[in-house]
Amino acid sequence: MRRHLAAAGLLFTLTACTTATSPPTAPSPTATESPTIWPERAAAIADCTNAVAARPAADGSIPSEPWPTECITLTEGQYLDAYMDGIAQAAQAARDAAQERSDAEASKDAQTP
């Protein structure tokens, strides 16, 4: 039992010494901070987002592979962000089109005597 206590004490002492002398790490950025994006990169991301939004398949899915040619200059993280934004853009366009069809049918029904 004494050996276990001595080993635990030694381990605690060594751990305390190494943590006390370790240099502090830089704080990680918060969610509200955003990296600076150059205008050219922002334009490339917007072009990629639009290209993704224009790719829905017949079943409404948007394939993530292969990357559209507008996206090849982006990093993987930038592509994933543009891909998710493109999906949202395509979904909104589909909702808008469905609403327009519904409004047109309602208008046509209202005009029929």
Buried (B, 14 or more C-beta within 10 A) or exposed (E): EEEEEEEEEEEEEEEEEEEEEEEEEEEEEEEEEEEEEEEEBEEBBEBBBBBBBBBBEEEEEBEBEEBBEBBEBBEEEBBEBBBEBBBEBBBEEEEEEEEEEEEEEEEEEEEEE
